[in-house]
Amino acid sequence: MPASKPLKKTRPPDPSVAQHFVPAKKQAEASQDGGHGETLYPEDELPTSADLAVPASRGDVERLFTKMSQMQTFLAGEVAKLGTELRGEIDSLGARTAELEDQAAEITQAHNDLAEGTGDLAKRVSFLESKMEDLSNRSRRNNIRLRGLPETVSPKDLNGTVQGILRRLAPDIPEAHLLMDRIHRAQRPPNLSSLIPRDVIFRMHYFTAKHQILQAARTFQLDFEDKPLQLFQDLDPATLRRRRAWRPITEHLSVHDIPYTWGFPFRLQVSAAGRQVALTPSSDLAAFWAAVKCPPLEDFVAPVLP
């Protein structure tokens, strides 16, 4: 009978290896809604220190796979639930986004309609302002503005004093045609020094007399008590602002010996090659220079007036 082989001494199992085949103690995390999930491993199935020293059997491995399958099923359910919630939130967000896009489209259309209406309204207001300016100038067409008359001349003496000045200026005008409908001093502008006398505005009864007076004032130097006097056509303040804005144009025409006159409604009239050329705020400046055969004025931009 052959001698039996001596039995090999078995080493105790390595706890670090055995623990991979023994279910670990773990509880489910709290769910997103604030509740606590169920415990995956009941208390009676949790391994003890004695279990860790025993090698894993086939049944232990099967139970481990069963637990892993349960874990997989649990995680799949949680992922499906989160996916359903996320899909609902995405659908809700999509509906809100579509509603906002519709509202933005309505607001855009309303803005475009308002902008178009505002543009038309601005054109109509500009047209009405031009008409009002023209009416104001027509109502002043017989008015003359006298500048430089000292404030020492009292209001009651204005008529006689101005009559004497006009007789010296235009002695050929009959006395009866020097009739004035009214005369008064203008209001003092806020930026005018108190040392500068206010203008005197008077209305001639006869337009022809007024025209002759202004023609004579262009070549005659008037004075009163050694103070120089000036006579101007009385104009609407808006017209004066426009003329000041166009001063570079008139100076450029004067440099090239091109005569011009002001017209109403507001325009600049130039006689060129036997025909009248008018420059209005809406005219093409380059075409105007070409029509009057004058070198263009470089870098001129008409300011936007209120």
NUDRENPA-372683 format. One record per residue: residue number from 1; residue in three letters; y, x, z of N, C-alpha, C in turn. Coordinates in steps of 0.2 Angstrom, whole numbers. Example, Ala and Ser with C-alpha at 12.3 -4.5 7.8 and 13.67 -1.06 7.14 Angstrom:
NODE;num;residuo;n_c2;n_c1;n_c3;ca_c2;ca_c1;ca_c3;c_c2;c_c1;c_c3
NODE;1;ALA;-28;66;39;-22;62;39;-16;66;39
NODE;2;SER;-11;64;35;-5;68;36;0;64;39
//
This chain:
NODE;num;residuo;n_c2;n_c1;n_c3;ca_c2;ca_c1;ca_c3;c_c2;c_c1;c_c3
NODE;1;MET;-6;4;0;0;0;0;6;4;0
NODE;2;PRO;10;3;-5;16;8;-5;20;7;1
NODE;3;ALA;24;12;2;28;12;8;35;8;6
NODE;4;SER;36;4;10;43;0;8;49;4;9
NODE;5;LYS;53;2;4;60;6;4;64;4;10
NODE;6;PRO;67;8;13;71;7;19;77;2;16
NODE;7;LEU;79;-3;20;84;-7;19;91;-3;20
NODE;8;LYS;95;-5;15;102;-2;15;106;-5;20
NODE;9;LYS;110;-2;23;115;-5;28;121;-8;24
NODE;10;THR;122;-14;25;128;-18;21;134;-17;25
NODE;11;ARG;139;-15;21;146;-14;24;149;-21;26
NODE;12;PRO;153;-22;31;156;-28;32;161;-30;27
NODE;13;PRO;162;-36;25;167;-37;19;174;-35;21
NODE;14;ASP;177;-33;16;184;-31;16;189;-38;17
NODE;15;PRO;192;-38;22;196;-45;23;201;-45;17
NODE;16;SER;204;-40;15;209;-40;9;206;-43;3
NODE;17;VAL;200;-42;2;196;-45;-4;194;-52;-2
NODE;18;ALA;192;-53;4;189;-60;5;194;-65;5
NODE;19;GLN;200;-63;7;206;-68;7;207;-71;1
NODE;20;HIS;206;-68;-5;207;-71;-12;202;-76;-13
NODE;21;PHE;197;-77;-10;192;-82;-11;192;-87;-6
NODE;22;VAL;196;-87;-1;197;-92;4;203;-95;4
NODE;23;PRO;203;-102;4;210;-106;3;215;-103;9
NODE;24;ALA;221;-102;6;226;-100;11;230;-106;14
NODE;25;LYS;233;-105;19;237;-111;22;244;-111;19
NODE;26;LYS;245;-117;16;251;-119;12;252;-126;12
NODE;27;GLN;258;-128;13;260;-135;13;265;-136;7
NODE;28;ALA;265;-142;5;269;-144;-1;277;-144;1
NODE;29;GLU;281;-141;-3;288;-141;-2;291;-148;-2
NODE;30;ALA;297;-149;1;300;-155;1;302;-157;-6
NODE;31;SER;301;-164;-8;302;-166;-14;310;-167;-15
NODE;32;GLN;312;-167;-22;319;-167;-23;323;-173;-20
NODE;33;ASP;320;-179;-19;323;-184;-16;324;-184;-9
NODE;34;GLY;322;-178;-6;323;-178;1;317;-179;6
NODE;35;GLY;312;-182;3;306;-183;6;301;-177;7
NODE;36;HIS;296;-178;11;292;-172;11;285;-174;8
NODE;37;GLY;283;-169;4;277;-170;0;271;-170;5
NODE;38;GLU;265;-173;2;259;-173;6;256;-165;7
NODE;39;THR;253;-164;12;250;-158;13;244;-157;9
NODE;40;LEU;244;-151;5;238;-150;0;232;-149;4
NODE;41;TYR;232;-145;9;226;-143;13;226;-147;20
NODE;42;PRO;221;-151;21;221;-154;28;220;-149;33
NODE;43;GLU;222;-150;39;221;-146;45;214;-143;46
NODE;44;ASP;209;-148;45;202;-146;46;199;-142;41
NODE;45;GLU;203;-141;35;200;-137;30;203;-130;30
NODE;46;LEU;208;-128;34;212;-122;34;207;-117;37
NODE;47;PRO;207;-111;33;203;-105;35;204;-102;42
NODE;48;THR;199;-100;46;201;-96;52;199;-89;51
NODE;49;SER;201;-85;56;200;-78;56;192;-76;55
NODE;50;ALA;188;-81;58;181;-79;57;179;-81;50
NODE;51;ASP;182;-86;47;180;-87;40;182;-81;35
NODE;52;LEU;187;-78;37;189;-72;32;185;-66;33
NODE;53;ALA;180;-66;38;176;-60;38;169;-62;35
NODE;54;VAL;168;-68;32;162;-70;29;163;-69;21
NODE;55;PRO;159;-67;17;160;-66;10;160;-73;7
NODE;56;ALA;164;-74;2;164;-81;-1;158;-83;-5
NODE;57;SER;155;-89;-4;149;-91;-7;151;-95;-13
NODE;58;ARG;146;-97;-17;147;-101;-23;151;-107;-22
NODE;59;GLY;149;-110;-16;152;-116;-14;160;-115;-13
NODE;60;ASP;161;-109;-10;168;-108;-8;172;-107;-15
NODE;61;VAL;169;-104;-20;172;-103;-26;173;-110;-29
NODE;62;GLU;168;-114;-29;169;-120;-32;174;-125;-29
NODE;63;ARG;174;-124;-22;180;-128;-19;187;-125;-20
NODE;64;LEU;187;-118;-21;193;-115;-23;196;-118;-30
NODE;65;PHE;191;-118;-35;193;-121;-41;195;-128;-41
NODE;66;THR;191;-132;-37;193;-139;-36;200;-139;-33
NODE;67;LYS;202;-135;-28;209;-135;-26;214;-133;-31
NODE;68;MET;212;-128;-35;216;-126;-40;217;-132;-45
NODE;69;SER;212;-135;-47;213;-141;-51;217;-146;-48
NODE;70;GLN;216;-148;-42;221;-152;-39;228;-150;-39
NODE;71;MET;229;-144;-38;236;-141;-38;239;-142;-45
NODE;72;GLN;235;-140;-50;237;-141;-57;239;-148;-58
NODE;73;THR;235;-153;-56;236;-160;-57;243;-162;-54
NODE;74;PHE;243;-160;-47;249;-161;-44;256;-158;-47
NODE;75;LEU;255;-152;-49;261;-149;-53;263;-153;-59
NODE;76;ALA;257;-155;-63;258;-158;-69;262;-165;-68
NODE;77;GLY;260;-168;-62;263;-174;-61;271;-173;-59
NODE;78;GLU;272;-168;-55;279;-167;-53;283;-165;-59
NODE;79;VAL;280;-161;-64;284;-159;-70;285;-165;-74
NODE;80;ALA;280;-170;-75;281;-176;-79;287;-180;-76
NODE;81;LYS;287;-181;-69;292;-185;-65;299;-182;-67
NODE;82;LEU;299;-175;-66;306;-172;-67;308;-173;-74
NODE;83;GLY;303;-172;-79;305;-173;-86;307;-180;-87
NODE;84;THR;304;-185;-84;306;-192;-85;313;-193;-82
NODE;85;GLU;315;-190;-76;321;-191;-74;327;-187;-78
NODE;86;LEU;325;-181;-80;329;-177;-84;331;-181;-91
NODE;87;ARG;325;-184;-94;326;-187;-100;331;-193;-99
NODE;88;GLY;330;-197;-94;335;-202;-92;342;-200;-91
NODE;89;GLU;343;-194;-88;350;-192;-87;353;-190;-94
NODE;90;ILE;349;-187;-98;351;-184;-105;353;-191;-109
NODE;91;ASP;349;-196;-109;351;-202;-112;357;-205;-110
NODE;92;SER;358;-205;-103;364;-208;-100;370;-203;-102
NODE;93;LEU;369;-197;-102;375;-192;-104;376;-193;-112
NODE;94;GLY;371;-194;-116;372;-195;-123;376;-202;-124
NODE;95;ALA;375;-207;-120;378;-213;-121;386;-213;-119
NODE;96;ARG;387;-209;-113;394;-208;-111;397;-204;-116
NODE;97;THR;394;-198;-119;397;-194;-124;399;-198;-130
NODE;98;ALA;395;-203;-132;396;-207;-138;402;-212;-137
NODE;99;GLU;402;-214;-131;408;-219;-129;414;-215;-129
NODE;100;LEU;414;-208;-126;420;-204;-126;422;-203;-133
NODE;101;GLU;418;-201;-138;419;-200;-145;423;-206;-148
NODE;102;ASP;420;-212;-147;423;-218;-150;430;-219;-147
NODE;103;GLN;431;-217;-140;438;-218;-138;443;-213;-140
NODE;104;ALA;440;-207;-141;444;-201;-144;446;-203;-151
NODE;105;ALA;442;-206;-155;443;-208;-162;448;-213;-162
NODE;106;GLU;448;-218;-157;453;-224;-157;460;-221;-155
NODE;107;ILE;460;-216;-150;466;-213;-148;469;-209;-154
NODE;108;THR;465;-205;-158;467;-201;-163;471;-206;-169
NODE;109;GLN;467;-211;-170;470;-216;-175;477;-219;-173
NODE;110;ALA;477;-221;-166;483;-224;-163;489;-218;-164
NODE;111;HIS;487;-212;-162;492;-207;-162;495;-206;-170
NODE;112;ASN;490;-206;-174;492;-205;-181;497;-211;-184
NODE;113;ASP;495;-217;-182;499;-223;-183;506;-222;-180
NODE;114;LEU;506;-220;-174;512;-219;-170;517;-213;-173
NODE;115;ALA;513;-208;-175;517;-202;-178;520;-205;-185
NODE;116;GLU;516;-208;-189;519;-211;-195;524;-216;-194
NODE;117;GLY;524;-220;-189;529;-225;-188;535;-221;-185
NODE;118;THR;534;-216;-181;540;-212;-179;544;-209;-184
NODE;119;GLY;540;-206;-189;543;-203;-195;547;-208;-199
NODE;120;ASP;545;-214;-200;548;-219;-204;554;-221;-200
NODE;121;LEU;554;-221;-193;559;-223;-189;565;-218;-189
NODE;122;ALA;562;-212;-189;567;-206;-189;572;-206;-195
NODE;123;LYS;568;-208;-201;572;-208;-207;577;-214;-207
NODE;124;ARG;575;-220;-204;579;-225;-204;585;-224;-199
NODE;125;VAL;584;-221;-194;589;-219;-189;594;-214;-192
NODE;126;SER;591;-209;-196;596;-204;-199;600;-208;-204
NODE;127;PHE;597;-213;-208;601;-216;-213;606;-220;-210
NODE;128;LEU;605;-224;-204;610;-228;-201;615;-223;-198
NODE;129;GLU;613;-217;-195;619;-213;-193;623;-211;-198
NODE;130;SER;620;-209;-204;624;-207;-210;629;-213;-212
NODE;131;LYS;627;-219;-212;631;-225;-213;637;-226;-208
NODE;132;MET;635;-225;-202;640;-225;-196;645;-220;-197
NODE;133;GLU;643;-214;-199;648;-209;-199;652;-210;-205
NODE;134;ASP;650;-213;-211;654;-214;-217;659;-220;-215
NODE;135;LEU;656;-225;-211;661;-230;-209;666;-228;-205
NODE;136;SER;665;-223;-200;670;-220;-195;675;-217;-199
NODE;137;ASN;673;-213;-204;678;-209;-208;682;-213;-213
NODE;138;ARG;679;-219;-215;683;-224;-219;688;-227;-215
NODE;139;SER;686;-228;-209;691;-231;-204;697;-227;-202
NODE;140;ARG;696;-220;-203;701;-215;-202;704;-212;-208
NODE;141;ARG;703;-215;-213;705;-212;-220;713;-212;-220
NODE;142;ASN;717;-216;-216;724;-216;-216;727;-212;-210
NODE;143;ASN;722;-209;-206;724;-205;-200;726;-198;-202
NODE;144;ILE;730;-195;-198;732;-188;-199;732;-185;-192
NODE;145;ARG;729;-179;-191;729;-176;-184;734;-170;-184
NODE;146;LEU;739;-170;-180;744;-165;-179;742;-161;-173
NODE;147;ARG;742;-154;-174;739;-150;-169;745;-145;-168
NODE;148;GLY;746;-143;-161;751;-139;-159;758;-141;-156
NODE;149;LEU;758;-148;-156;765;-151;-154;764;-151;-146
NODE;150;PRO;770;-147;-143;769;-146;-136;769;-153;-132
NODE;151;GLU;766;-152;-126;765;-158;-121;772;-160;-119
NODE;152;THR;777;-156;-119;784;-158;-117;786;-164;-121
NODE;153;VAL;784;-166;-126;786;-172;-130;782;-178;-127
NODE;154;SER;786;-182;-124;783;-188;-120;780;-193;-125
NODE;155;PRO;776;-197;-123;773;-202;-128;778;-207;-131
NODE;156;LYS;783;-209;-128;788;-213;-131;792;-210;-136
NODE;157;ASP;792;-203;-136;796;-199;-141;792;-197;-147
NODE;158;LEU;785;-198;-146;781;-196;-151;783;-198;-158
NODE;159;ASN;784;-205;-159;785;-208;-166;791;-204;-169
NODE;160;GLY;797;-204;-165;803;-201;-168;802;-194;-170
NODE;161;THR;799;-190;-165;798;-183;-167;793;-182;-173
NODE;162;VAL;788;-185;-174;784;-184;-179;787;-187;-186
NODE;163;GLN;791;-192;-185;795;-194;-191;799;-189;-194
NODE;164;GLY;803;-185;-189;807;-180;-191;803;-174;-194
NODE;165;ILE;797;-172;-192;793;-167;-194;791;-169;-202
NODE;166;LEU;789;-175;-203;787;-177;-209;792;-177;-214
NODE;167;ARG;798;-179;-212;804;-179;-217;805;-172;-219
NODE;168;ARG;805;-167;-215;806;-160;-217;800;-158;-221
NODE;169;LEU;794;-160;-220;788;-158;-224;788;-161;-231
NODE;170;ALA;790;-167;-232;790;-171;-238;796;-175;-239
NODE;171;PRO;802;-172;-241;808;-175;-241;808;-180;-247
NODE;172;ASP;803;-180;-252;803;-184;-258;800;-191;-256
NODE;173;ILE;797;-192;-251;794;-198;-249;799;-203;-246
NODE;174;PRO;800;-209;-249;805;-213;-246;804;-215;-239
NODE;175;GLU;809;-216;-236;809;-217;-228;805;-223;-227
NODE;176;ALA;805;-228;-231;800;-234;-229;793;-233;-230
NODE;177;HIS;791;-228;-234;784;-226;-234;781;-221;-229
NODE;178;LEU;786;-219;-224;784;-215;-219;782;-220;-213
NODE;179;LEU;781;-226;-214;779;-231;-209;773;-229;-206
NODE;180;MET;772;-229;-199;766;-227;-195;764;-233;-191
NODE;181;ASP;758;-235;-192;755;-241;-188;754;-239;-181
NODE;182;ARG;752;-233;-179;751;-232;-172;751;-224;-171
NODE;183;ILE;752;-222;-165;753;-214;-164;751;-213;-157
NODE;184;HIS;747;-208;-155;745;-207;-148;742;-200;-148
NODE;185;ARG;741;-197;-142;738;-191;-141;730;-192;-140
NODE;186;ALA;726;-187;-143;719;-187;-142;717;-186;-135
NODE;187;GLN;711;-187;-133;708;-185;-127;707;-178;-127
NODE;188;ARG;708;-175;-121;707;-168;-121;699;-166;-120
NODE;189;PRO;697;-162;-125;690;-160;-124;688;-156;-118
NODE;190;PRO;682;-157;-115;681;-153;-109;682;-146;-109
NODE;191;ASN;680;-143;-115;681;-135;-115;688;-133;-117
NODE;192;LEU;693;-138;-118;699;-136;-120;704;-134;-114
NODE;193;SER;707;-128;-114;712;-126;-109;717;-131;-108
NODE;194;SER;719;-132;-102;725;-136;-100;732;-134;-103
NODE;195;LEU;732;-127;-105;738;-124;-107;739;-126;-115
NODE;196;ILE;733;-128;-118;734;-130;-125;735;-137;-126
NODE;197;PRO;741;-139;-130;742;-146;-131;737;-150;-134
NODE;198;ARG;737;-156;-132;732;-161;-136;734;-162;-143
NODE;199;ASP;730;-164;-147;731;-166;-154;735;-173;-154
NODE;200;VAL;739;-174;-159;742;-180;-160;739;-184;-166
NODE;201;ILE;737;-190;-165;734;-194;-170;738;-199;-172
NODE;202;PHE;740;-200;-179;744;-206;-181;742;-208;-187
NODE;203;ARG;742;-215;-188;740;-218;-194;746;-220;-198
NODE;204;MET;745;-218;-205;750;-220;-210;749;-226;-212
NODE;205;HIS;754;-230;-213;753;-237;-216;751;-237;-223
NODE;206;TYR;754;-232;-227;753;-231;-234;748;-225;-235
NODE;207;PHE;743;-226;-239;738;-221;-240;741;-216;-245
NODE;208;THR;745;-218;-250;748;-213;-254;753;-208;-251
NODE;209;ALA;756;-211;-246;761;-206;-242;757;-201;-238
NODE;210;LYS;751;-204;-235;747;-199;-231;744;-194;-235
NODE;211;HIS;742;-195;-242;739;-191;-246;745;-185;-248
NODE;212;GLN;751;-188;-249;756;-183;-251;758;-178;-245
NODE;213;ILE;758;-181;-239;759;-177;-233;754;-171;-232
NODE;214;LEU;748;-173;-233;742;-168;-233;743;-163;-238
NODE;215;GLN;745;-165;-244;745;-160;-250;751;-155;-249
NODE;216;ALA;757;-158;-246;762;-154;-244;761;-149;-239
NODE;217;ALA;757;-151;-234;755;-147;-228;751;-140;-230
NODE;218;ARG;748;-140;-236;744;-135;-238;748;-129;-240
NODE;219;THR;755;-130;-242;759;-125;-244;765;-124;-240
NODE;220;PHE;766;-128;-235;772;-128;-231;770;-126;-224
NODE;221;GLN;774;-121;-221;772;-119;-214;777;-123;-209
NODE;222;LEU;774;-127;-206;777;-132;-201;778;-128;-194
NODE;223;ASP;784;-130;-191;784;-127;-184;789;-132;-180
NODE;224;PHE;788;-132;-173;792;-136;-169;794;-132;-163
NODE;225;GLU;800;-130;-162;802;-126;-156;799;-119;-156
NODE;226;ASP;799;-116;-162;796;-110;-163;788;-110;-162
NODE;227;LYS;785;-116;-162;778;-116;-161;775;-119;-168
NODE;228;PRO;770;-115;-171;767;-117;-177;763;-124;-176
NODE;229;LEU;764;-128;-182;760;-134;-182;755;-134;-187
NODE;230;GLN;750;-138;-187;745;-139;-192;743;-147;-193
NODE;231;LEU;742;-149;-199;741;-156;-201;734;-156;-204
NODE;232;PHE;729;-160;-201;723;-161;-204;721;-169;-205
NODE;233;GLN;716;-170;-209;713;-176;-210;709;-178;-204
NODE;234;ASP;710;-184;-201;706;-185;-195;699;-187;-197
NODE;235;LEU;694;-184;-194;687;-185;-196;683;-187;-190
NODE;236;ASP;677;-190;-191;672;-191;-186;670;-185;-183
NODE;237;PRO;668;-184;-177;666;-178;-174;659;-175;-177
NODE;238;ALA;655;-180;-179;649;-178;-183;650;-174;-189
NODE;239;THR;655;-177;-193;657;-174;-199;660;-167;-198
NODE;240;LEU;664;-166;-193;667;-159;-191;661;-154;-189
NODE;241;ARG;656;-157;-186;650;-152;-184;647;-150;-190
NODE;242;ARG;646;-155;-195;642;-153;-201;646;-148;-205
NODE;243;ARG;653;-149;-205;657;-144;-209;657;-137;-206
NODE;244;ARG;657;-137;-200;657;-130;-196;650;-127;-198
NODE;245;ALA;645;-131;-198;638;-128;-200;638;-125;-207
NODE;246;TRP;642;-129;-211;642;-126;-218;648;-122;-220
NODE;247;ARG;651;-119;-215;656;-114;-216;654;-108;-220
NODE;248;PRO;648;-105;-219;646;-100;-223;646;-101;-230
NODE;249;ILE;644;-107;-232;644;-109;-239;651;-110;-242
NODE;250;THR;655;-113;-239;662;-113;-241;665;-107;-242
NODE;251;GLU;664;-102;-237;667;-95;-237;664;-92;-243
NODE;252;HIS;658;-93;-244;654;-89;-250;657;-92;-257
NODE;253;LEU;659;-98;-257;662;-101;-263;669;-98;-264
NODE;254;SER;673;-98;-259;680;-95;-259;680;-88;-261
NODE;255;VAL;675;-84;-259;674;-77;-261;673;-76;-269
NODE;256;HIS;670;-81;-272;669;-81;-279;673;-85;-283
NODE;257;ASP;679;-87;-279;684;-91;-283;682;-98;-286
NODE;258;ILE;677;-101;-282;675;-107;-284;678;-113;-280
NODE;259;PRO;682;-117;-283;685;-122;-279;680;-128;-277
NODE;260;TYR;682;-131;-271;677;-136;-269;681;-141;-265
NODE;261;THR;678;-147;-264;681;-153;-260;676;-156;-256
NODE;262;TRP;678;-159;-251;673;-163;-247;673;-170;-249
NODE;263;GLY;667;-173;-249;666;-180;-251;663;-184;-246
NODE;264;PHE;663;-191;-247;660;-196;-242;655;-200;-246
NODE;265;PRO;649;-202;-243;647;-199;-237;646;-191;-237
NODE;266;PHE;644;-188;-232;645;-181;-231;642;-177;-237
NODE;267;ARG;646;-174;-241;644;-169;-247;649;-164;-248
NODE;268;LEU;647;-159;-252;652;-154;-254;652;-154;-262
NODE;269;GLN;658;-155;-265;658;-156;-272;662;-150;-275
NODE;270;VAL;658;-148;-281;661;-142;-284;661;-144;-292
NODE;271;SER;667;-142;-295;667;-143;-302;665;-137;-306
NODE;272;ALA;660;-138;-310;657;-132;-313;655;-134;-320
NODE;273;ALA;658;-130;-325;657;-132;-332;658;-139;-334
NODE;274;GLY;664;-141;-332;666;-148;-334;662;-154;-331
NODE;275;ARG;658;-152;-326;655;-158;-322;655;-157;-315
NODE;276;GLN;654;-162;-311;654;-162;-304;647;-160;-301
NODE;277;VAL;646;-156;-297;640;-154;-293;641;-155;-286
NODE;278;ALA;636;-159;-283;637;-161;-276;631;-158;-272
NODE;279;LEU;633;-156;-266;628;-153;-262;628;-157;-256
NODE;280;THR;622;-160;-254;621;-165;-248;616;-162;-244
NODE;281;PRO;615;-164;-238;610;-161;-233;603;-161;-236
NODE;282;SER;602;-166;-240;595;-166;-243;594;-162;-250
NODE;283;SER;599;-159;-252;599;-155;-259;595;-149;-258
NODE;284;ASP;593;-146;-264;590;-140;-264;596;-135;-265
NODE;285;LEU;596;-130;-260;602;-125;-260;601;-121;-266
NODE;286;ALA;595;-119;-268;594;-114;-273;596;-117;-280
NODE;287;ALA;595;-124;-281;597;-127;-287;604;-128;-287
NODE;288;PHE;608;-129;-281;615;-129;-281;618;-123;-283
NODE;289;TRP;616;-117;-281;619;-111;-283;618;-110;-291
NODE;290;ALA;612;-111;-293;611;-111;-300;616;-115;-304
NODE;291;ALA;617;-121;-302;621;-126;-306;628;-124;-306
NODE;292;VAL;631;-121;-300;638;-119;-300;639;-112;-303
NODE;293;LYS;633;-108;-305;633;-102;-307;636;-97;-302
NODE;294;CYS;634;-97;-296;636;-93;-291;630;-89;-288
NODE;295;PRO;631;-83;-286;625;-79;-283;623;-83;-277
NODE;296;PRO;617;-83;-275;615;-87;-269;617;-83;-263
NODE;297;LEU;618;-87;-258;619;-85;-251;613;-83;-248
NODE;298;GLU;612;-77;-246;605;-75;-243;605;-76;-236
NODE;299;ASP;599;-78;-234;597;-79;-227;601;-85;-223
NODE;300;PHE;603;-90;-227;607;-95;-224;602;-101;-223
NODE;301;VAL;602;-103;-217;598;-109;-215;602;-114;-211
NODE;302;ALA;603;-120;-214;607;-125;-211;604;-127;-204
NODE;303;PRO;608;-127;-199;606;-129;-192;604;-136;-192
NODE;304;VAL;599;-138;-188;598;-145;-187;603;-148;-182
NODE;305;LEU;607;-153;-184;612;-156;-180;609;-162;-177
NODE;306;PRO;611;-164;-171;609;-170;-167;612;-176;-170
//
